[in-house]
Amino acid sequence: MNTLKILCWNCRGSSNPGTLRRIKAFMLTNQVDIVCLVETRADVNRANKFCSKFSMDWQWAAIPAQVLSGGIVTLWKQRVGMVTPLAITRFSLHLIISVENPKEWILSVIYKAQNIQIQKALWLELHVLTTLDLPWCLMGDFNAILSPDELRGGLFDYYSAKTKLFSEFVTVNQLFDLGFIGTPFTWCNNQLGLARRWVRLDRVLANSSWFTNFDSYFNKHLLRTASDHFPMILTAKYFSHQKHRVFRFDNYWLGYDKCHLNVGKAWNCTSTASPMQAFNHYISRTRSCLCKWKSKELTPLDTQISKVENEISQLELLEPRLNYDDLISLALRGLYNKHSALLRQNTLRWAQRAKLFWLKHGDYSSTFFHRQAKVRGHRNKVSALRNDQGILLTDQEAISQAFSDYYQELW
């Protein structure tokens, strides 16, 4: 399975035949793998009856509504992998999904009550899941917004306290909003005139570990029918084994003399072409020389670090047996210095990719910079594009072709 599609919708009751037809139409049209429904207003019997109307290919789990209030139902196809449902309260249903890559990750389906005290309790409950240190994605109706821009019509005062709690939860747990394609709001009160309200209550959040396991993603808001909430479809594409590698100059190369020699070699030639063509030629030669030097002579930093650590380990085991041998001590001191220099280079490499220019010497949290680089890469990646004909393109080859066609027509 190369792509995972998840439908999430506040359906405002699942017993209506029209709602069931709408859900099945969503599933058929979009070929979804997981369906998350909130505010189903279905007790145990109604949830069983509702889920029995789907084929045997679908497995399901549900949190029953209380007095026709709330309720969550999730359905998933068997091809998704091994799914373990987990429910702690009636406002969130967690699916622990085990697949080949990522090995395990958590999908949390949220339906937040409007009461602020209940919301505060659920934020604390969800915070516990961060201790699992797994890729984590949250989606559903949060009944809260992150900024006044997510509200149109009415006063922000109603959401101000909820916004503060919601923002603190997102910040403390290092979550990121996956954005959207389509209308900027996900709920409308269906009133007329000045009483009409639009709010973005439904969204998708994820932590940095979740980003690192998917090549691209996009969240699309579908048409709003049979409910006052817009359905959402999250499309996440797994990494492809065949991926075009882009040349990037790493700043830590500047510490090697061979780097400067190869750049000088590339520019030490004459060209009879126009200035712009000559400049492009020199840049191409520079890239070619650096790539050859990197592949033939430059050992990857991770390999160098592992090699030095093994040498240090061997000498540290040998040192106590040689009765204060100065040669061993000097050798260890040199290896310690080399190890520190390699760690600094590795940290600078990932900091450069994460575009964190505030890096200070001595900050060696490479894991942090690695995750930041991954998140930045996802934010810069074009996962969907609407062409001149108004067609939404999501395939990477189609997007690349659209860019190519545009600039060829432009020039």
C-alpha positions, -999 to +999 in steps of 0.1 A: +000+000+000+016+032-012-010+057+000-031+059+031-065+078+029-084+087+061-119+102+061-129+122+091-164+137+095-187+151+122-218+135+108-242+148+135-259+114+138-254+082+119-289+068+119-302+089+091-303+069+058-292+099+039-261+102+061-253+065+055-256+070+018-233+100+020-207+081+040-207+052+015-204+077-014-173+093+003-158+058+008-164+048-028-154+080-045-122+085-025-112+049-019-105+056+017-087+031+040-099+045+074-132+062+083-135+083+115-170+095+124-176+117+154-209+129+171-226+097+158-252+100+186-253+062+185-256+040+215-243+004+216-272-011+196-272+017+170-235+015+166-236-022+160-265-018+135-247+010+117-213-009+113-231-041+102-241-023+070-205-024+057-188-053+040-167-079+059-136-061+046-141-034+072-133-038+109-145-013+134-144+001+169-168+025+186-174+047+217-211+047+224-230+080+228-244+090+261-281+100+259-277+106+222-248+129+228-213+124+213-201+090+201-172+080+179-171+052+153-140+042+133-138+017+105-107+004+087-098-020+060-077-051+069-050-040+045-041-011+068-023-035+091-029-046+126-050-021+144-055-020+182-083+003+195-078+020+228-104+042+246-099+060+279-127+085+279-158+089+257-142+119+239-112+102+222-106+069+205-070+059+198-059+034+171-024+019+175-016+009+139+012-016+133+026-017+098+060-023+082+070+013+081+064+031+104+064+000+126+038+015+150+020+048+151-011+063+168-042+077+152-063+096+177-099+105+168-112+134+188-146+148+196-143+176+221-171+187+243-180+224+244-175+225+281-141+241+289-135+220+320-140+188+300-117+201+273-090+209+299-093+173+313-090+158+278-059+179+270-042+164+301-053+129+291-039+133+256-006+147+269+001+112+285+003+097+250+035+117+243+053+095+267+049+066+243+073+084+219+055+071+188+045+088+156+012+105+165-016+119+143-048+135+158-079+144+138-115+152+145-138+180+159-117+199+185-145+225+193-117+250+196-096+273+173-060+283+173-063+319+162-090+346+155-084+341+118-102+307+121-135+325+130-157+345+107-188+362+122-195+366+158-171+375+186-138+358+194-145+361+232-165+329+231-134+310+219-106+330+237-102+307+268-105+276+247-079+290+222-054+295+250-058+260+263-056+245+227-026+265+218-008+255+249-016+218+242-002+221+207+029+239+218+038+217+248+033+185+228+052+198+198+024+192+173+020+207+139-012+216+120-013+198+086-032+226+069-059+221+043-070+224+007-104+240+001-126+262+023-108+277+053-136+268+076-151+234+086-183+244+104-213+267+096-243+274+118-265+276+086-281+309+098-289+337+075-276+373+074-255+387+102-263+356+124-242+333+101-210+319+116-181+300+101-154+284+123-125+260+117-134+234+144-121+203+126-084+198+118-055+173+116-024+176+139+007+155+140+041+153+157+075+154+140+079+117+143+048+112+122+062+135+094+094+114+091+075+083+081+055+098+052+069+113+020+040+137+015+005+145+027-024+168+021-057+174+040-087+182+018-120+198+030-149+182+010-183+196+003-206+201+033-239+182+029-261+164+054-243+181+083-231+215+094-195+202+094-172+197+063-157+162+059-119+160+057-098+135+038-061+131+048-040+115+021-005+104+032+019+088+008+046+064+020+082+068+010+090+055-025+122+034-029+130+053-061+136+089-052+156+115-071+184+129-050+190+166-051+225+180-048+231+200-016+263+217-005+269+210+032+286+239+050+309+215+070+327+206+037+344+240+040+366+225+067+382+202+042+411+214+019+400+190-008+367+209-011+385+241-018+408+224-043+379+209-062+360+242-064+392+259-077+397+231-103+361+235-115+366+273-121+401+271-135+391+269-171+382+292-200+349+294-218+340+311-251+302+311-244+281+340-232+286+351-196+253+335-184+261+302-202+297+303-189+284+308-153+260+279-156+289+258-170+311+266-140+283+258-116+277+225-133+315+217-132+316+226-095+287+203-087+303+174-107+337+178-090+322+180-055+300+149-062+330+129-073+351+140-043+322+132-019+316+097-033+353+087-037+372+104-009+347+118+017+336+092+043+301+098+056+300+116+089+280+088+106+306+062+095+334+084+107+318+089+141+311+052+145+347+044+136+362+069+161+338+057+188+350+021+183+387+032+185+380+051+217+362+021+232+391-002+224+417+021+239+396+028+270+395-010+276+433-012+270+444+018+291+439+003+326+461-026+318+492-006+307+499+012+339+495+049+330+510+046+295+514+082+282+511+071+245+476+057+252+466+088+270+478+110+241+461+088+215+428+090+235+430+127+238+434+130+200+405+107+195+383+127+219+391+159+200+384+143+167+351+129+180+340+163+193+349+179+159+329+152+140+299+158+163+301+195+157+302+189+119+272+166+121+252+190+141+260+219+117+249+197+088+215+190+103+211+226+115+218+238+080+190+216+066+167+227+093+175+263+085+181+270+122+207+298+120+206+306+157+227+274+163+255+280+189+286+260+191+282+233+217+246+224+208+248+188+197+212+177+197+214+162+162+181+143+167+162+176+172+178+192+141+170+161+121+133+162+130+132+200+123+147+194+089+121+167+081+093+190+092+107+219+071+110+195+042+073+186+044+063+223+047+083+231+016+070+201-004+043+207-030+018+179-022-010+193-043-014+218-071-043+232-090-035+238-127-049+264-152-078+241-160-088+240-123-079+204-119-063+194-085-031+174-091-017+152-063+006+129-082+042+141-080+050+134-116+019+153-127+029+182-104+064+182-119+050+182-154+027+211-146+056+232-133+077+223-164+048+231-188+042+265-171+077+277-174+082+264-209+051+285-220+063+314-199+098+316-216 
